[in-house]
Amino acid sequence: MKKLTKIAAVAAALALGAALLAGCASSEQVADVDVTTEGPTLIVGFDAGYPPYGFVGEDGAYTGFDLDLASEVAERNNWALQLEPIDWDAKDALLNQGTINCIWNGFTMEGREGDYAFSKPYMHNEQVVVVKKDSGINSLEDLADKNVMTQVDSAALDVLEGDQKALADTFAGGKPQTISDYNNAFMQLESGAVDAVACDLSIADYQMSAKPDMFVKLDSLSTENYAVGFAKDGDTAMLEAVNKTLKEMYDDGTIKQLCEKWGDYGITIDNWVLVD
């Protein structure tokens, strides 16, 4: 786990980078820790290899659409913000231990409603399959006897072991292969080690925008929504504050601005659903 940076170091880094960031055309980076002097701490568990929602930027700092949302919510509520990169398959244990107090990282709520206390859904998503353009794979049916990879403990894996199990049964080995993160999955796809990657729509859009001549997506496996996941017996007041603040951010145009900031990464305001 990444440790809290010293306040002086954060302040120095922010002061040094402020002038550069003001004129830079690239996306702004989220500080690892937003230090405040009052209120509780929002400890966000996220997968640091999950662009565009949470990942390591070119400057080595954690960044992403969801981390921007969390940072703005924390600031408006006068909370300290602690960003904790986690092993995705350890998220439940970390949440139940109190090491983190929420999971905010393109987290699908469907099928998990009984396991977490969720915020209102804020972003529409789909599970899709991505293949190389020259693969000759044009439909889900063409995945028969092909090597299909997805992230361990992911929503895509849940779908392929649930509603789309009949499809997964046709894959090579009778099931999808799993890997720790999607960045490595797409490296495997690009190299030809696997034939397809099942993933979130936004992940697919991000990878395709980075290499538009390399990848193409097939039909949707399922549709779903993202939400912020708290422990079942967690901080109800904090959860309600997240809902309220995200709605306020939508109303005052902040959400639109963040979607535009991350537009090149596949984020669009058209998929935002928390409007009431």
Secondary structure by P-SEA (a helix, b strand, c coil): ccccccaaaaaaaaaaaaaaaaacccbbbbcccccccccccbbbbbccccccccccccccccccaaaaaaaaaaaaacbbbbbbbccccaaaaaaaacccccccccccccccccccccccccbbbbbbcccccccccccccccccbbbbbccccaaaaaaaccaaaaaaaccccbbbbcccaaaaaaaaaacccccccccaaaaaaaaaacccccccccccccbbbbbbccccccaaaaaaaaaaaaaaaaaaaaaaaaaaacccccccccccccc
